[in-house]
């Protein structure tokens, strides 16, 4: 049984191909674990952020309700100021008549 030069070259090529596949597989496996860790981090971030966003929305709704109340109060105060001004004018005109 003699081994030809072509058989040796084929064996070397096969070993080189296997080494190349292993060399490419290792970074791909590491990339897969990095992507999995990224997915997990994004999932945790989302779970932590959504309640904060909901709470912020609720706070904004409460602030809007308070602003509506303040608007009502300031409108009433403006009306009172107008009425007092009219009353002052009327009293001044009444007192100033001889």
Secondary structure in CASP SS format (residue, H / E / C, confidence):
PFRMAT SS
TARGET T0000
AUTHOR 0000-0000-0000
METHOD secondary structure of the structure
MODEL  1
X C 1.00
X C 1.00
X C 1.00
X C 1.00
X H 1.00
X H 1.00
X H 1.00
X H 1.00
X H 1.00
X H 1.00
X H 1.00
X H 1.00
X H 1.00
X H 1.00
X H 1.00
X H 1.00
X H 1.00
X H 1.00
X H 1.00
X H 1.00
X H 1.00
X H 1.00
X H 1.00
X H 1.00
X H 1.00
X H 1.00
X H 1.00
X H 1.00
X H 1.00
X H 1.00
X H 1.00
X H 1.00
X H 1.00
X H 1.00
X H 1.00
X H 1.00
X H 1.00
X H 1.00
X H 1.00
X H 1.00
X H 1.00
X H 1.00
X H 1.00
X H 1.00
X H 1.00
X H 1.00
X H 1.00
X H 1.00
X H 1.00
X H 1.00
X H 1.00
X H 1.00
X H 1.00
X H 1.00
X H 1.00
X H 1.00
X H 1.00
X H 1.00
X H 1.00
X H 1.00
X H 1.00
X H 1.00
X H 1.00
X H 1.00
X H 1.00
X H 1.00
X H 1.00
X H 1.00
X H 1.00
X H 1.00
X H 1.00
X H 1.00
X H 1.00
X H 1.00
X H 1.00
X H 1.00
X H 1.00
X H 1.00
X H 1.00
X H 1.00
X H 1.00
X H 1.00
X H 1.00
X H 1.00
X H 1.00
X H 1.00
X H 1.00
X H 1.00
X H 1.00
X H 1.00
X H 1.00
X H 1.00
X H 1.00
X H 1.00
X H 1.00
X H 1.00
X C 1.00
X C 1.00
END
